[in-house]
Amino acid sequence: MHTLNPDRLPRHLAVIMDGNGRWAKQRMLRRIVGHQRGVETVRLIVEECSTLGIGYLTLYAFSTENWLRPKSEVTALMTLLKKYIRSETPRMMKNNIRFNVIGDRSELPPDVEREVTDALTQTASNSGMVLTLALSYGSRQEIVRAARQLAGDMAAGRITLDEVDETLFNGYLYTADMPDPDLLIRTSGEMRISNFLLWQLAYTELYYCDVNWPDFGKKELHRALHDYQARERRFGQTSDQLQKRS
Ligand code: FPP
């Protein structure tokens, strides 16, 4: 592995962890075994991102659409999430990681919600990497929720129409306190956003790789980060403009 430039790491890395089911199918195993192996990858990538000094890592763990999967798979995923959060909280404390969740938590089973609340409380004062799990998360739902809250605040006279701009709107999103992702990785060869962080990904660099999530490891993560470091982020400007400013 070539060394990464520590000054040019993404401040915020977002990941769509895809391909657990296919990984299992290729091995004639049950889908849930793919998810179990996926959890191992989560452990590895969280540890590595924290060691590298990435500020924010956001993982798409369960979408609003995932509730439509067979009940047995939903239950198994919820059990894995609960166990992961419970077993990883001590390691988050050790590594100074602050746990965070985005999504509609009211939909989570009470036992999962309890683990979430416990981990949020325990890690609240940690000052290292912010690990965000997107749970029961859908970006369109997030945007509609933000619009409703904003409209409510306006109807109540707390804000005026003239105050509404991107910064104000951003403040109503689940991600209000986070910078936008610099890099989005999606595994398993699919090239879709799948209702993930639609507003926040406006200028994010996208990286797709063919490896299924259970096979994604340090080597693949470093490859993605190298690829990111070789890119020029123009934010709508020209290359010349950027060079003049630096
Ligand atoms: C996509 O694979 C993955 C998911 C729907 C869930 C991701 C969940 C995990 C990695 C495990 C639990 C997470 C944590 C944070 C402990 P897929 O089932 O869509 O795969 P397929 O497209 O090949 O069927």
Residues whose N, C-alpha, C, O or C-beta is under 5 A from the ligand:
A	BS01	FPP	M17 D18 G19 N20 G21 R22 W23 H35 G38 V39 V42 Y60 A61 L80 L81 Y84
